[in-house]
Amino acid sequence: MTSFCVVAAQIFAQPLEVSTTTISLLWAFPLSMAIAIVYKTVKLEKFSWASFIREVVLLFGTIVGFLALVAIGLFVIAYLARL
């Protein structure tokens, strides 16, 4: 049990390195799709495939669109900070 606690403490003391390359940022798409599917599966009161697919696509588009707007906003802030 002590060794498990030591390993758990090391995970929080030395976090894993996550690369921020363009390819690694593409993982946001399947993650957003998974979030949309799970959220709409739980929230829909009456299930039908047509409404489920429409709602999932709409939520996926909303998530991806918001992420794009935030990325553009942060890019503009970083650009203006360097001036």
Biopython code that builds the backbone (N, CA, C, O; Angstrom):
import numpy as np
from Bio.PDB.StructureBuilder import StructureBuilder

atoms = [
    (1, "MET", "N", (0.815, -1.186, 0.000)),
    (1, "MET", "CA", (0.000, 0.000, 0.000)),
    (1, "MET", "C", (0.861, 1.253, 0.000)),
    (1, "MET", "O", (0.495, 2.266, -0.595)),
    (2, "THR", "N", (2.010, 1.180, 0.671)),
    (2, "THR", "CA", (2.884, 2.339, 0.735)),
    (2, "THR", "C", (3.455, 2.676, -0.634)),
    (2, "THR", "O", (3.568, 3.851, -0.985)),
    (3, "SER", "N", (3.817, 1.661, -1.409)),
    (3, "SER", "CA", (4.376, 1.926, -2.728)),
    (3, "SER", "C", (3.326, 2.553, -3.652)),
    (3, "SER", "O", (3.665, 3.390, -4.489)),
    (4, "PHE", "N", (2.065, 2.159, -3.509)),
    (4, "PHE", "CA", (0.994, 2.771, -4.297)),
    (4, "PHE", "C", (0.863, 4.244, -3.955)),
    (4, "PHE", "O", (0.688, 5.070, -4.851)),
    (5, "CYS", "N", (0.944, 4.583, -2.694)),
    (5, "CYS", "CA", (0.849, 5.983, -2.276)),
    (5, "CYS", "C", (2.015, 6.798, -2.808)),
    (5, "CYS", "O", (1.845, 7.954, -3.195)),
    (6, "VAL", "N", (3.185, 6.205, -2.827)),
    (6, "VAL", "CA", (4.363, 6.904, -3.345)),
    (6, "VAL", "C", (4.207, 7.162, -4.843)),
    (6, "VAL", "O", (4.509, 8.258, -5.315)),
    (7, "VAL", "N", (3.740, 6.167, -5.591)),
    (7, "VAL", "CA", (3.542, 6.335, -7.037)),
    (7, "VAL", "C", (2.461, 7.376, -7.298)),
    (7, "VAL", "O", (2.621, 8.217, -8.182)),
    (8, "ALA", "N", (1.377, 7.337, -6.553)),
    (8, "ALA", "CA", (0.299, 8.317, -6.717)),
    (8, "ALA", "C", (0.788, 9.721, -6.413)),
    (8, "ALA", "O", (0.414, 10.670, -7.102)),
    (9, "ALA", "N", (1.610, 9.865, -5.400)),
    (9, "ALA", "CA", (2.144, 11.181, -5.055)),
    (9, "ALA", "C", (3.097, 11.682, -6.137)),
    (9, "ALA", "O", (3.128, 12.880, -6.419)),
    (10, "GLN", "N", (3.871, 10.790, -6.744)),
    (10, "GLN", "CA", (4.794, 11.196, -7.800)),
    (10, "GLN", "C", (4.048, 11.651, -9.054)),
    (10, "GLN", "O", (4.530, 12.529, -9.771)),
    (11, "ILE", "N", (2.895, 11.074, -9.325)),
    (11, "ILE", "CA", (2.108, 11.495, -10.488)),
    (11, "ILE", "C", (1.702, 12.952, -10.349)),
    (11, "ILE", "O", (1.743, 13.706, -11.321)),
    (12, "PHE", "N", (1.310, 13.351, -9.145)),
    (12, "PHE", "CA", (0.904, 14.729, -8.930)),
    (12, "PHE", "C", (2.095, 15.674, -8.781)),
    (12, "PHE", "O", (1.993, 16.855, -9.113)),
    (13, "ALA", "N", (3.214, 15.167, -8.288)),
    (13, "ALA", "CA", (4.393, 16.007, -8.120)),
    (13, "ALA", "C", (5.109, 16.238, -9.446)),
    (13, "ALA", "O", (5.664, 17.314, -9.667)),
    (14, "GLN", "N", (5.103, 15.239, -10.331)),
    (14, "GLN", "CA", (5.755, 15.342, -11.629)),
    (14, "GLN", "C", (4.738, 14.951, -12.703)),
    (14, "GLN", "O", (4.657, 13.782, -13.078)),
    (15, "PRO", "N", (3.966, 15.911, -13.196)),
    (15, "PRO", "CA", (2.929, 15.575, -14.172)),
    (15, "PRO", "C", (3.510, 15.073, -15.485)),
    (15, "PRO", "O", (4.665, 15.346, -15.810)),
    (16, "LEU", "N", (2.702, 14.340, -16.232)),
    (16, "LEU", "CA", (3.129, 13.800, -17.517)),
    (16, "LEU", "C", (3.289, 14.921, -18.527)),
    (16, "LEU", "O", (2.575, 15.923, -18.482)),
    (17, "GLU", "N", (4.224, 14.742, -19.429)),
    (17, "GLU", "CA", (4.445, 15.716, -20.490)),
    (17, "GLU", "C", (3.435, 15.463, -21.602)),
    (17, "GLU", "O", (3.366, 14.361, -22.146)),
    (18, "VAL", "N", (2.661, 16.476, -21.935)),
    (18, "VAL", "CA", (1.686, 16.381, -23.012)),
    (18, "VAL", "C", (2.138, 17.318, -24.125)),
    (18, "VAL", "O", (2.274, 18.524, -23.919)),
    (19, "SER", "N", (2.366, 16.757, -25.296)),
    (19, "SER", "CA", (2.841, 17.594, -26.393)),
    (19, "SER", "C", (1.693, 18.437, -26.935)),
    (19, "SER", "O", (0.528, 18.047, -26.853)),
    (20, "THR", "N", (2.030, 19.583, -27.483)),
    (20, "THR", "CA", (1.023, 20.483, -28.036)),
    (20, "THR", "C", (1.283, 20.713, -29.522)),
    (20, "THR", "O", (1.209, 21.841, -30.010)),
    (21, "THR", "N", (1.585, 19.649, -30.220)),
    (21, "THR", "CA", (1.772, 19.751, -31.659)),
    (21, "THR", "C", (0.405, 19.802, -32.339)),
    (21, "THR", "O", (-0.624, 19.565, -31.707)),
    (22, "THR", "N", (0.410, 20.109, -33.613)),
    (22, "THR", "CA", (-0.841, 20.196, -34.364)),
    (22, "THR", "C", (-1.557, 18.857, -34.386)),
    (22, "THR", "O", (-2.780, 18.802, -34.264)),
    (23, "ILE", "N", (-0.817, 17.800, -34.539)),
    (23, "ILE", "CA", (-1.425, 16.466, -34.592)),
    (23, "ILE", "C", (-2.061, 16.111, -33.246)),
    (23, "ILE", "O", (-3.150, 15.538, -33.217)),
    (24, "SER", "N", (-1.410, 16.438, -32.147)),
    (24, "SER", "CA", (-1.965, 16.092, -30.840)),
    (24, "SER", "C", (-3.205, 16.920, -30.520)),
    (24, "SER", "O", (-4.061, 16.480, -29.753)),
    (25, "LEU", "N", (-3.308, 18.118, -31.103)),
    (25, "LEU", "CA", (-4.505, 18.927, -30.873)),
    (25, "LEU", "C", (-5.718, 18.378, -31.608)),
    (25, "LEU", "O", (-6.850, 18.738, -31.285)),
    (26, "LEU", "N", (-5.498, 17.512, -32.594)),
    (26, "LEU", "CA", (-6.624, 16.899, -33.300)),
    (26, "LEU", "C", (-7.402, 15.914, -32.428)),
    (26, "LEU", "O", (-8.501, 15.497, -32.793)),
    (27, "TRP", "N", (-6.836, 15.539, -31.280)),
    (27, "TRP", "CA", (-7.554, 14.669, -30.352)),
    (27, "TRP", "C", (-8.752, 15.376, -29.730)),
    (27, "TRP", "O", (-9.577, 14.734, -29.079)),
    (28, "ALA", "N", (-8.857, 16.685, -29.922)),
    (28, "ALA", "CA", (-10.022, 17.416, -29.417)),
    (28, "ALA", "C", (-11.295, 17.001, -30.141)),
    (28, "ALA", "O", (-12.378, 17.070, -29.559)),
    (29, "PHE", "N", (-11.193, 16.566, -31.411)),
    (29, "PHE", "CA", (-12.381, 16.184, -32.167)),
    (29, "PHE", "C", (-13.047, 14.906, -31.645)),
    (29, "PHE", "O", (-14.248, 14.929, -31.379)),
    (30, "PRO", "N", (-12.317, 13.790, -31.486)),
    (30, "PRO", "CA", (-13.003, 12.615, -30.930)),
    (30, "PRO", "C", (-13.431, 12.820, -29.478)),
    (30, "PRO", "O", (-14.441, 12.268, -29.042)),
    (31, "LEU", "N", (-12.663, 13.614, -28.730)),
    (31, "LEU", "CA", (-13.063, 13.902, -27.360)),
    (31, "LEU", "C", (-14.363, 14.701, -27.333)),
    (31, "LEU", "O", (-15.248, 14.421, -26.524)),
    (32, "SER", "N", (-14.481, 15.692, -28.212)),
    (32, "SER", "CA", (-15.711, 16.484, -28.294)),
    (32, "SER", "C", (-16.885, 15.627, -28.745)),
    (32, "SER", "O", (-17.998, 15.793, -28.245)),
    (33, "MET", "N", (-16.654, 14.715, -29.680)),
    (33, "MET", "CA", (-17.718, 13.826, -30.134)),
    (33, "MET", "C", (-18.168, 12.895, -29.015)),
    (33, "MET", "O", (-19.364, 12.653, -28.849)),
    (34, "ALA", "N", (-17.223, 12.376, -28.256)),
    (34, "ALA", "CA", (-17.578, 11.499, -27.138)),
    (34, "ALA", "C", (-18.379, 12.262, -26.087)),
    (34, "ALA", "O", (-19.356, 11.738, -25.553)),
    (35, "ILE", "N", (-17.978, 13.483, -25.789)),
    (35, "ILE", "CA", (-18.718, 14.304, -24.823)),
    (35, "ILE", "C", (-20.126, 14.558, -25.325)),
    (35, "ILE", "O", (-21.080, 14.462, -24.553)),
    (36, "ALA", "N", (-20.279, 14.881, -26.606)),
    (36, "ALA", "CA", (-21.604, 15.159, -27.167)),
    (36, "ALA", "C", (-22.488, 13.921, -27.129)),
    (36, "ALA", "O", (-23.666, 14.015, -26.786)),
    (37, "ILE", "N", (-21.939, 12.766, -27.476)),
    (37, "ILE", "CA", (-22.733, 11.533, -27.474)),
    (37, "ILE", "C", (-23.193, 11.175, -26.081)),
    (37, "ILE", "O", (-24.369, 10.878, -25.873)),
    (38, "VAL", "N", (-22.282, 11.198, -25.122)),
    (38, "VAL", "CA", (-22.639, 10.825, -23.745)),
    (38, "VAL", "C", (-23.626, 11.826, -23.155)),
    (38, "VAL", "O", (-24.595, 11.430, -22.508)),
    (39, "TYR", "N", (-23.391, 13.114, -23.369)),
    (39, "TYR", "CA", (-24.271, 14.129, -22.802)),
    (39, "TYR", "C", (-25.679, 14.005, -23.362)),
    (39, "TYR", "O", (-26.653, 14.035, -22.610)),
    (40, "LYS", "N", (-25.793, 13.866, -24.680)),
    (40, "LYS", "CA", (-27.122, 13.771, -25.281)),
    (40, "LYS", "C", (-27.799, 12.447, -24.970)),
    (40, "LYS", "O", (-29.027, 12.395, -24.904)),
    (41, "THR", "N", (-27.044, 11.379, -24.777)),
    (41, "THR", "CA", (-27.636, 10.112, -24.373)),
    (41, "THR", "C", (-28.292, 10.228, -23.009)),
    (41, "THR", "O", (-29.350, 9.646, -22.768)),
    (42, "VAL", "N", (-27.672, 10.972, -22.130)),
    (42, "VAL", "CA", (-28.210, 11.127, -20.782)),
    (42, "VAL", "C", (-29.358, 12.134, -20.760)),
    (42, "VAL", "O", (-30.318, 11.946, -20.013)),
    (43, "LYS", "N", (-29.285, 13.192, -21.557)),
    (43, "LYS", "CA", (-30.234, 14.299, -21.439)),
    (43, "LYS", "C", (-31.510, 14.168, -22.267)),
    (43, "LYS", "O", (-32.516, 14.789, -21.925)),
    (44, "LEU", "N", (-31.503, 13.380, -23.349)),
    (44, "LEU", "CA", (-32.708, 13.283, -24.167)),
    (44, "LEU", "C", (-33.816, 12.558, -23.399)),
    (44, "LEU", "O", (-33.599, 11.475, -22.856)),
    (45, "GLU", "N", (-34.996, 13.162, -23.360)),
    (45, "GLU", "CA", (-36.116, 12.542, -22.641)),
    (45, "GLU", "C", (-36.748, 11.426, -23.463)),
    (45, "GLU", "O", (-37.016, 10.342, -22.945)),
    (46, "LYS", "N", (-36.987, 11.693, -24.749)),
    (46, "LYS", "CA", (-37.544, 10.676, -25.641)),
    (46, "LYS", "C", (-36.514, 10.395, -26.722)),
    (46, "LYS", "O", (-36.106, 11.292, -27.460)),
    (47, "PHE", "N", (-36.101, 9.141, -26.804)),
    (47, "PHE", "CA", (-35.029, 8.780, -27.724)),
    (47, "PHE", "C", (-35.587, 8.386, -29.083)),
    (47, "PHE", "O", (-36.454, 7.520, -29.192)),
    (48, "SER", "N", (-35.076, 9.036, -30.103)),
    (48, "SER", "CA", (-35.265, 8.588, -31.481)),
    (48, "SER", "C", (-33.956, 8.876, -32.201)),
    (48, "SER", "O", (-33.272, 9.854, -31.900)),
    (49, "TRP", "N", (-33.615, 8.015, -33.157)),
    (49, "TRP", "CA", (-32.322, 8.138, -33.809)),
    (49, "TRP", "C", (-32.162, 9.465, -34.537)),
    (49, "TRP", "O", (-31.080, 10.051, -34.533)),
    (50, "ALA", "N", (-33.226, 9.935, -35.155)),
    (50, "ALA", "CA", (-33.127, 11.185, -35.918)),
    (50, "ALA", "C", (-32.821, 12.365, -35.008)),
    (50, "ALA", "O", (-31.928, 13.162, -35.295)),
    (51, "SER", "N", (-33.566, 12.475, -33.909)),
    (51, "SER", "CA", (-33.316, 13.602, -32.998)),
    (51, "SER", "C", (-31.989, 13.437, -32.271)),
    (51, "SER", "O", (-31.307, 14.424, -31.995)),
    (52, "PHE", "N", (-31.614, 12.191, -31.956)),
    (52, "PHE", "CA", (-30.341, 11.961, -31.273)),
    (52, "PHE", "C", (-29.171, 12.396, -32.146)),
    (52, "PHE", "O", (-28.284, 13.108, -31.678)),
    (53, "ILE", "N", (-29.159, 11.978, -33.401)),
    (53, "ILE", "CA", (-28.064, 12.341, -34.301)),
    (53, "ILE", "C", (-28.034, 13.844, -34.536)),
    (53, "ILE", "O", (-26.962, 14.448, -34.557)),
    (54, "ARG", "N", (-29.215, 14.458, -34.715)),
    (54, "ARG", "CA", (-29.266, 15.903, -34.918)),
    (54, "ARG", "C", (-28.717, 16.640, -33.696)),
    (54, "ARG", "O", (-27.926, 17.572, -33.842)),
    (55, "GLU", "N", (-29.121, 16.240, -32.517)),
    (55, "GLU", "CA", (-28.659, 16.902, -31.289)),
    (55, "GLU", "C", (-27.167, 16.689, -31.054)),
    (55, "GLU", "O", (-26.479, 17.607, -30.608)),
    (56, "VAL", "N", (-26.660, 15.497, -31.345)),
    (56, "VAL", "CA", (-25.230, 15.222, -31.168)),
    (56, "VAL", "C", (-24.405, 16.066, -32.129)),
    (56, "VAL", "O", (-23.390, 16.642, -31.736)),
    (57, "VAL", "N", (-24.834, 16.144, -33.393)),
    (57, "VAL", "CA", (-24.098, 16.945, -34.381)),
    (57, "VAL", "C", (-24.132, 18.420, -33.992)),
    (57, "VAL", "O", (-23.126, 19.119, -34.112)),
    (58, "LEU", "N", (-25.274, 18.888, -33.533)),
    (58, "LEU", "CA", (-25.386, 20.289, -33.112)),
    (58, "LEU", "C", (-24.480, 20.594, -31.915)),
    (58, "LEU", "O", (-23.788, 21.612, -31.902)),
    (59, "LEU", "N", (-24.483, 19.720, -30.920)),
    (59, "LEU", "CA", (-23.622, 19.942, -29.756)),
    (59, "LEU", "C", (-22.149, 19.816, -30.126)),
    (59, "LEU", "O", (-21.324, 20.586, -29.635)),
    (60, "PHE", "N", (-21.806, 18.855, -30.987)),
    (60, "PHE", "CA", (-20.426, 18.708, -31.438)),
    (60, "PHE", "C", (-19.964, 19.968, -32.161)),
    (60, "PHE", "O", (-18.859, 20.455, -31.920)),
    (61, "GLY", "N", (-20.798, 20.492, -33.037)),
    (61, "GLY", "CA", (-20.459, 21.726, -33.738)),
    (61, "GLY", "C", (-20.305, 22.907, -32.799)),
    (61, "GLY", "O", (-19.431, 23.752, -32.993)),
    (62, "THR", "N", (-21.154, 22.966, -31.780)),
    (62, "THR", "CA", (-21.064, 24.040, -30.795)),
    (62, "THR", "C", (-19.753, 23.959, -30.014)),
    (62, "THR", "O", (-19.084, 24.971, -29.807)),
    (63, "ILE", "N", (-19.395, 22.763, -29.588)),
    (63, "ILE", "CA", (-18.154, 22.586, -28.819)),
    (63, "ILE", "C", (-16.939, 22.948, -29.667)),
    (63, "ILE", "O", (-16.062, 23.690, -29.223)),
    (64, "VAL", "N", (-16.891, 22.420, -30.888)),
    (64, "VAL", "CA", (-15.747, 22.682, -31.766)),
    (64, "VAL", "C", (-15.692, 24.161, -32.151)),
    (64, "VAL", "O", (-14.613, 24.751, -32.200)),
    (65, "GLY", "N", (-16.847, 24.756, -32.423)),
    (65, "GLY", "CA", (-16.881, 26.179, -32.758)),
    (65, "GLY", "C", (-16.401, 27.052, -31.612)),
    (65, "GLY", "O", (-15.658, 28.010, -31.825)),
    (66, "PHE", "N", (-16.824, 26.725, -30.397)),
    (66, "PHE", "CA", (-16.381, 27.495, -29.240)),
    (66, "PHE", "C", (-14.886, 27.323, -29.015)),
    (66, "PHE", "O", (-14.191, 28.285, -28.685)),
    (67, "LEU", "N", (-14.384, 26.097, -29.193)),
    (67, "LEU", "CA", (-12.940, 25.877, -29.061)),
    (67, "LEU", "C", (-12.164, 26.696, -30.094)),
    (67, "LEU", "O", (-11.106, 27.247, -29.791)),
    (68, "ALA", "N", (-12.694, 26.772, -31.309)),
    (68, "ALA", "CA", (-12.028, 27.558, -32.356)),
    (68, "ALA", "C", (-12.041, 29.040, -32.006)),
    (68, "ALA", "O", (-11.038, 29.729, -32.189)),
    (69, "LEU", "N", (-13.175, 29.539, -31.502)),
    (69, "LEU", "CA", (-13.236, 30.950, -31.107)),
    (69, "LEU", "C", (-12.277, 31.262, -29.970)),
    (69, "LEU", "O", (-11.627, 32.307, -29.975)),
    (70, "VAL", "N", (-12.186, 30.380, -29.011)),
    (70, "VAL", "CA", (-11.253, 30.585, -27.900)),
    (70, "VAL", "C", (-9.813, 30.559, -28.406)),
    (70, "VAL", "O", (-8.991, 31.367, -27.975)),
    (71, "ALA", "N", (-9.501, 29.633, -29.323)),
    (71, "ALA", "CA", (-8.140, 29.561, -29.871)),
    (71, "ALA", "C", (-7.798, 30.831, -30.635)),
    (71, "ALA", "O", (-6.688, 31.348, -30.508)),
    (72, "ILE", "N", (-8.739, 31.340, -31.428)),
    (72, "ILE", "CA", (-8.500, 32.578, -32.168)),
    (72, "ILE", "C", (-8.318, 33.749, -31.207)),
    (72, "ILE", "O", (-7.432, 34.583, -31.397)),
    (73, "GLY", "N", (-9.154, 33.810, -30.180)),
    (73, "GLY", "CA", (-9.029, 34.879, -29.188)),
    (73, "GLY", "C", (-7.697, 34.846, -28.467)),
    (73, "GLY", "O", (-7.073, 35.887, -28.265)),
    (74, "LEU", "N", (-7.257, 33.665, -28.079)),
    (74, "LEU", "CA", (-5.962, 33.546, -27.408)),
    (74, "LEU", "C", (-4.809, 33.882, -28.354)),
    (74, "LEU", "O", (-3.812, 34.471, -27.936)),
    (75, "PHE", "N", (-4.945, 33.509, -29.619)),
    (75, "PHE", "CA", (-3.926, 33.861, -30.602)),
    (75, "PHE", "C", (-3.817, 35.373, -30.759)),
    (75, "PHE", "O", (-2.713, 35.915, -30.828)),
    (76, "VAL", "N", (-4.961, 36.057, -30.815)),
    (76, "VAL", "CA", (-4.960, 37.516, -30.945)),
    (76, "VAL", "C", (-4.337, 38.164, -29.705)),
    (76, "VAL", "O", (-3.555, 39.107, -29.827)),
    (77, "ILE", "N", (-4.679, 37.668, -28.523)),
    (77, "ILE", "CA", (-4.110, 38.206, -27.283)),
    (77, "ILE", "C", (-2.589, 38.003, -27.271)),
    (77, "ILE", "O", (-1.840, 38.915, -26.919)),
    (78, "ALA", "N", (-2.141, 36.804, -27.658)),
    (78, "ALA", "CA", (-0.697, 36.546, -27.680)),
    (78, "ALA", "C", (0.005, 37.424, -28.714)),
    (78, "ALA", "O", (1.117, 37.894, -28.473)),
    (79, "TYR", "N", (-0.634, 37.648, -29.859)),
    (79, "TYR", "CA", (-0.053, 38.495, -30.900)),
    (79, "TYR", "C", (0.060, 39.938, -30.412)),
    (79, "TYR", "O", (1.087, 40.589, -30.605)),
    (80, "LEU", "N", (-1.011, 40.431, -29.775)),
    (80, "LEU", "CA", (-0.999, 41.806, -29.291)),
    (80, "LEU", "C", (-0.031, 41.995, -28.123)),
    (80, "LEU", "O", (0.503, 43.087, -27.934)),
    (81, "ALA", "N", (0.194, 40.955, -27.352)),
    (81, "ALA", "CA", (1.117, 41.050, -26.224)),
    (81, "ALA", "C", (2.556, 41.181, -26.697)),
    (81, "ALA", "O", (3.392, 41.743, -25.991)),
    (82, "ARG", "N", (2.853, 40.664, -27.893)),
    (82, "ARG", "CA", (4.220, 40.745, -28.411)),
    (82, "ARG", "C", (4.515, 42.070, -29.081)),
    (82, "ARG", "O", (5.676, 42.368, -29.359)),
    (83, "LEU", "N", (3.497, 42.874, -29.350)),
    (83, "LEU", "CA", (3.740, 44.176, -30.002)),
    (83, "LEU", "C", (4.396, 45.155, -29.089)),
    (83, "LEU", "O", (4.664, 46.288, -29.488)),
]
sb = StructureBuilder()
sb.init_structure("model")
sb.init_model(0)
sb.init_chain("A")
sb.init_seg("    ")
for serial, (resi, resn, name, xyz) in enumerate(atoms, 1):
    if name == "N":
        sb.init_residue(resn, " ", resi, " ")
    sb.init_atom(name, np.array(xyz, "f"), 0.0, 1.0, " ", f" {name:<3s}", serial, name[0])
structure = sb.get_structure()
